[in-house]
Amino acid sequence: MTLQQLLVGQTGSIKALTDNAHFNDRLKALGVKKNNLVEIIRQAKFNGPFHLKIGTTEFMLRSDIAAQIHIEIVDQKIA
C-alpha cells in the first residue's frame, strides 16, 4: 500500500521510497526513511497535500509523491 492510501489518523511503517534518488535524499533529511513510522495528520481537499508527522517533525507532502512511498499499516486508528 502507498502513503497516499493511508487514512487520517493512521500510522504506517515506511517500506520503500520513490524511484528518484535525488528526491529521496531530500525526504531522508525530513526523516522519511525505511522503517520509520509516519502518521497522517490531515489531507487538504481535492487530492491536495498531506500533513504528516514523523517523530517530532511535521511537514507537508504532495499527493503524487505520497503515492510513490510504500508503507505497511501499523495502527488502524481513524480520527
N, C-alpha and C positions, 0 to 999 in steps of 0.2 A: 504494500500500500504506500501511497505517497503522502507527504506532509500536507498537500492540498486537500486530501480526503479526510484528514483529522478534523474532528468537530471541536467547537469552542468548549474549553474546559477539560479536554482530553490531553493526556500526556503520552508521548511516544519516544522510543529509543531510536536514534539515528543509525541507519544501517549502511547507507551509501549516499554520496554527494552527487553533484552534477557531473557531466562529461567534460566540462570546461575547467581545466587545471588552474588557469589564472583566476577565474571566479571562485573556485574552491579555496584558494589562498585567502581571499577576502572574507569568505564565510568562516574559515577557521579562525581568523582574527576576532570574530564575534563570538566564538565558542561553538560554532556549528561543526562538530567533529563526530566521528563514529563513536557510537555507544553513549554519547551524551543524551540527557533527557531534555526534551523540548515540550513546552506547553503552549497551546493556542489560547491566548487571552481574548482576542476578538478578531473578526474579519470585517473589513469595510464592505458596504453594499456593492452590488453589481460586479461581483468577482474581483473586488478590489484587494489591496494588500492585506497581509496577515500581521497581527500584532503578536509577537512571540516572546517567550521567556525561556532563557537557558541559564540556570543558576540564578545569579542576581542581575543578569543582563537582560534588558528588554529592548527589542528593536522591531522594525517593520521589514517585511519581505514580500516582494511582488508575487502574485499568484502563479505566474508562469515559472518562476524559479522554484517555488514550493512544489510544483508538480514534478520536478526533476529529482527531488530529495526523497529517498526511500526510507521508510520508518517501520517500526513494529509497535503496535499499541501496547502501552504498559498499564494505563489507567482508563477504565471505562466511564468515569465520572463525567456527567454532562451538566454544564452550568445552566 
